[in-house]
Amino acid sequence: MSEENVVFIGNKPVMNYVLAAVTQLNSGADEVVLKARGRAISRAVDVAEILRNRFMTGLEVKNIKIGTETIETSEGNTANVSAIEIVLTKKK
């Protein structure tokens, strides 16, 4: 899995990320990885479901990883943030 097949999910509208993932898959990638942290996790799940059900019905969820990342806040403290990584792959 190469680093260019990763779509980082943030605060933009869901369809922006769907389009980014479709572009990755149409350019020859066999799989795409959706990564999100914190409040963007639900948006990542939405992107995965929209991709699977509406745009590319030949996709399946290969793997889902969940975890916690420690980030540094603007005040210099550390905070724990939930993270998710969803791997979608084309069905053979």
C-alpha positions as a printed NumPy array, in Angstrom:
array([[  0.   ,   0.   ,   0.   ],
       [  1.533,   3.269,  -1.076],
       [  1.074,   6.605,   0.653],
       [ -0.621,   8.24 ,  -2.365],
       [ -3.71 ,   6.021,  -2.014],
       [ -4.605,   7.688,   1.297],
       [ -7.463,  10.187,   1.609],
       [ -7.339,  12.229,   4.812],
       [-10.839,  13.154,   5.969],
       [-11.32 ,  16.589,   7.534],
       [-14.012,  19.264,   7.675],
       [-14.845,  19.608,   3.976],
       [-18.159,  18.327,   2.569],
       [-18.453,  14.545,   2.238],
       [-18.655,  14.623,  -1.569],
       [-15.19 ,  16.225,  -1.814],
       [-13.696,  13.114,  -0.217],
       [-15.883,  10.759,  -2.261],
       [-14.595,  12.446,  -5.431],
       [-10.987,  12.2  ,  -4.213],
       [-11.376,   8.456,  -3.533],
       [-13.119,   7.803,  -6.878],
       [-10.278,   9.646,  -8.633],
       [ -7.714,   7.428,  -6.86 ],
       [ -9.545,   4.248,  -7.827],
       [-10.134,   5.315, -11.445],
       [ -6.45 ,   6.167, -11.869],
       [ -5.53 ,   2.511, -11.406],
       [ -5.311,   2.038,  -7.637],
       [ -6.687,  -1.294,  -6.384],
       [ -7.452,   0.094,  -2.944],
       [ -7.937,   3.383,  -1.157],
       [ -7.419,   4.189,   2.527],
       [ -9.667,   6.667,   4.332],
       [ -8.073,   8.148,   7.46 ],
       [ -9.816,  10.374,   9.977],
       [ -9.454,  11.605,  13.551],
       [-11.877,  12.897,  16.14 ],
       [-15.138,  14.365,  14.874],
       [-14.257,  13.522,  11.266],
       [-14.628,   9.775,  11.949],
       [-18.347,   9.797,  11.171],
       [-17.6  ,  11.65 ,   7.926],
       [-15.093,   8.919,   6.968],
       [-17.747,   6.248,   7.532],
       [-20.184,   8.273,   5.388],
       [-17.595,   8.502,   2.6  ],
       [-16.992,   4.733,   2.707],
       [-20.705,   3.937,   2.582],
       [-21.436,   6.401,  -0.236],
       [-18.546,   4.94 ,  -2.245],
       [-19.698,   1.35 ,  -1.712],
       [-23.414,   1.897,  -2.256],
       [-23.684,   4.648,  -4.874],
       [-20.499,   5.209,  -6.846],
       [-18.495,   1.989,  -7.023],
       [-20.613,  -1.016,  -6.117],
       [-17.609,  -3.301,  -6.715],
       [-15.862,  -2.095,  -3.556],
       [-15.595,  -3.982,  -0.3  ],
       [-14.215,  -3.119,   3.114],
       [-10.892,  -4.907,   3.427],
       [ -9.898,  -3.664,   6.867],
       [-10.864,  -1.169,   9.565],
       [ -8.345,  -0.071,  12.172],
       [ -9.258,   2.036,  15.173],
       [ -6.921,   3.585,  17.668],
       [ -5.924,   6.589,  19.716],
       [ -3.4  ,   9.236,  18.733],
       [ -1.826,  11.713,  21.115],
       [ -1.718,  15.247,  19.763],
       [ -0.32 ,  18.447,  21.222],
       [ -2.829,  21.219,  21.891],
       [ -2.218,  24.911,  21.282],
       [ -1.701,  25.402,  25.039],
       [  1.186,  22.922,  25.012],
       [ -0.764,  20.1  ,  26.648],
       [ -1.398,  16.71 ,  25.11 ],
       [ -4.792,  15.275,  24.224],
       [ -5.919,  11.84 ,  23.111],
       [ -7.884,  11.746,  19.86 ],
       [ -9.655,   8.726,  18.394],
       [ -8.561,   7.692,  14.904],
       [ -9.926,   5.371,  12.226],
       [ -8.459,   3.899,   9.063],
       [-10.828,   2.296,   6.555],
       [ -9.303,   0.276,   3.7  ],
       [-11.568,  -0.169,   0.672],
       [-10.532,  -2.525,  -2.117],
       [-11.946,  -3.533,  -5.488],
       [-13.599,  -6.956,  -5.54 ],
       [-11.68 ,  -9.47 ,  -7.608]])
